[in-house]
Amino acid sequence: MAQRLIVIGGDAAGMSAASQARRRRGRDDLEIVVFERGHFTSYSSCGIPYWISGVVSGPEELITRTPETFRTQFAMDVRMRHEVTAIDLERREVVARDLEGGGEVRERFDDLVYAAGAVPVQPPWADTDAGGVFGMQTLDDGAALRAWLDAEPQPRRAVVIGGGYIGVEMAEALIERGLAVTLIEASKQPMATVDGDMAELVAEAMRGLGVTIRTSLRVTGLEQRDGRVSAVVTAEGPMPTDVVVLGLGVRANTALATAAGFPIGPTGGIRVDRRMRVPGLPGVWAAGDAVETLHRVSGMPVHVPLGTHANKQGRAAGINIGGGYATFPGVIGTAVTKVCDLEVGRTGLRESEAEAAGFEFVSVVAESTNRAGYYPGARMMTVKLIAERPSGRLLGAQIVGWSEAAKRIDTLAVALWNGMTVDDMTALDLGYAPPYAPVWDPVLIAARKAVDALAALDR
């Protein structure tokens, strides 16, 4: 009898695992069954804001492989609109409910990949039957919001709650759709993944785009009229709106895993080893937004839900299931986004995270142009570096700028990944031509400034 692999979740991590296992195991040797509760497989949820804004014309552009592709080309039994409701580790079975046809199925497994992803953080006040309130986690969520924006009466006002990546990107998308947008953030700044001084640059760009930003303000409820959301309630009174987008972050979707007895780490994600095995549960693997992983700089467990990590983790799990050997070595928290033409990048630790991890450090901010100053289109960018004292080891970096800014964070991410010091970085052999950089690249200028700051403190 062929061995059977069951995969829970048909997006990045789950389908990467299934695909790698299939490439290494013959069709007669391994049967693969995938359960996905939504309507789509292998899609880019990061592209949803650009579909909402109209930059991307339709959801099909965000789909890498359809369920039919996996069925015909990869010989997988992909069951869409099926929600797994229980995992029986003793009997090595899962129970799934057909969300459209009704009924329940019970399927055995030899190996199990848990790739159920993450779910939006939803406070009690957001649990409403009013139309016009949307989380933004799946392609189905994006389709629902698109339908609401296109329907009559068309919304004119929007409130985005939460100023993280999704909140910032959705605020821009809704502005581009012609709505009046207010972004509400409970903390002192939007974009809390960078330090306050850098976040203020992002806030300025958002205001320039036309977004009204309200910080240090908490939402306490929603009002509705005729079954549609009509206002967001805050301590300062109600804010009228026609649509609400929740950008309050996500948490690991571990309800099933917890009920089955999977080990859950301090971040709320499933604990896994470097090969993506769930400790103590033979033949059980987990990957993607449902797991926690190691931060390579702080040494602490973190939950960083990004498609890049999900694909790599799923790939590692699938290679191991297929009889090979692969590991996922951890993350350093690299991410990029944009607000209109303003680009934002970060990697490693922020100041507060470096302090919490017990590092002594210096931080410097350097401003430079993205190109040679005399070349047309030269604009300013701001680079912030955080370096350990006294070693000078890079701990974190942030960049905010107008063009060629965000992808410069990759240079800093490679330096961070390999444990380089800021002194090492001053001699990096980076590409130079007037259309792309000044003679001293902004990364090198920031590294030199960090070296000088360390020397000044150690005199």
C-alpha positions, 0 to 999 in steps of 0.5 A, a space after each residue: 500500500 502506498 504511503 499517504 501524506 495529508 496536507 492541511 492548507 493549500 497555500 504557500 507552505 502546504 503546497 510547497 511541501 506537497 510539491 517537493 514530496 511529490 518530486 522525490 516520491 513516485 506517484 505509486 509510492 506516495 498518495 497526497 491529499 490536500 484539504 483547503 477550506 477556501 476557493 484558491 491554492 498557491 496564491 499571493 496574499 501579499 498582492 491583495 492590496 494591489 488587486 484592490 487598488 487596480 494595479 493588478 487586474 484580477 485574482 487570477 494574476 495572484 494565483 501561481 498554480 490552480 487546484 486543477 494543475 496540482 491534480 493533473 500535473 502533480 497527481 494530488 487529491 486536492 479537495 477545495 472547500 474542505 475544512 479539517 475539523 479534527 486531528 486524531 494522532 492516535 488513529 492517525 486520521 483527520 476529519 474534514 467537513 465539506 463546506 459546500 456539499 455537506 457531509 464529513 470525511 475521515 482520512 488516514 495519514 502516514 505523514 501530516 503537514 499542518 500548514 493552516 496559516 494565520 488568522 486575523 486578530 479580531 477583537 470582540 467588537 469586530 464580531 458583527 453581522 454588519 456588512 462592510 467589515 473585512 479582515 484581509 488575510 486570504 484571497 477570499 477576503 480580497 474578493 469580498 472587499 472588491 465586491 463591496 467596493 464595486 457594489 451600489 451604493 459605492 462606499 465613499 469613506 473608509 476606516 483602516 484599523 491598524 497601522 502595520 504592513 496590511 493597514 498601510 498598504 490597504 490605506 494606499 489602495 483605498 485612496 487610489 480607489 477614490 475613497 476618503 481614508 482614515 487610519 486608526 492606530 492604537 500606538 504612537 505611530 503607524 508602521 511599528 516594525 521600524 523605530 519611531 523616527 523612521 516611522 514618522 517619515 512613513 506617516 508624513 508620506 501617508 498624510 501627503 497621499 491624503 490619508 488621515 492618521 489618528 494615533 494613540 486612539 483605540 476603537 471600542 465598537 462599530 455602529 451599523 445602519 440597515 445591516 451596513 457598517 456606518 461608523 467606527 466608535 472611539 473614545 473621541 466619538 464615532 467616525 462615520 464610514 462605509 467600509 472598515 478594513 481590519 489591519 490589526 495583525 495576525 496570529 498563528 492558526 493553531 486551534 486544531 493543533 492545540 486540540 490535537 496536542 501539538 506543542 505550542 511555543 511562547 509566541 503562540 505558534 507551533 514549535 518545530 525543529 530545523 527540519 520542520 518536524 513537530 517534536 514528539 509527534 513522529 511523521 507530523 510536520 508544520 510550516 508557514 504562518 502557523 509555526 514559530 521560528 528562531 530569530 538568528 540575531 536575538 536567539 529568541 523564538 518569533 512568529 513572522 508570518 511572511 510568504 517567503 518563510 512559508 515557501 522555504 519552510 514548506 520546501 524543507 518539510 517536503 524534501 524531508 518527507 520525500 527522503 532528502 535532508 533540508 533545514 530552515 535555519 531561522 529568520 532575521 525579520 527582513 521586510 519591505 513595503 511602500 507608501 505611494 513612491 516612498 519605500 520602506 525596508 527593515 531587517 534585524 532588530 529595532 532599538 526596543 528589540 535590541 534592548 529587550 534582548 540584552 544588547 548594548 548598542 549604538 544607533 546612527 541615522 545617515 541621509 544620502 541621495 539614492 543616485 549621484 547628486 547631479 544625476 536626474 531623479 536623485 532623491 534623499 534616503 534615510 538609513 538607520 543602523 543598529 550595531 552592538 557595542 563594543 564588537 560593532 556587529 550589525 544588529 539591525 537596519 532600516 531604510 526609508 527613501 523614494 527610489 532604489 531604497 527598499 531593495 538596498 535592505 537586502 545588502 544589509 540583510 546579507 551582512 546581518 545574516 553573515 554576522 558582519 561588523 559595521 567596520 567590515 561593511 565600510 569596505 563592501 564592494 558595491 556597484 556604482 554608476 551615477 544612475 544607481 548610486 553616489 560614489 559612497 553608497 548610502 549603505 557605506 555612509 551609514 556604516 562609516 557613521 556607525 564606526 565613528 559612533 562606536 569609536 567615540 563611545 570607546 575613547 
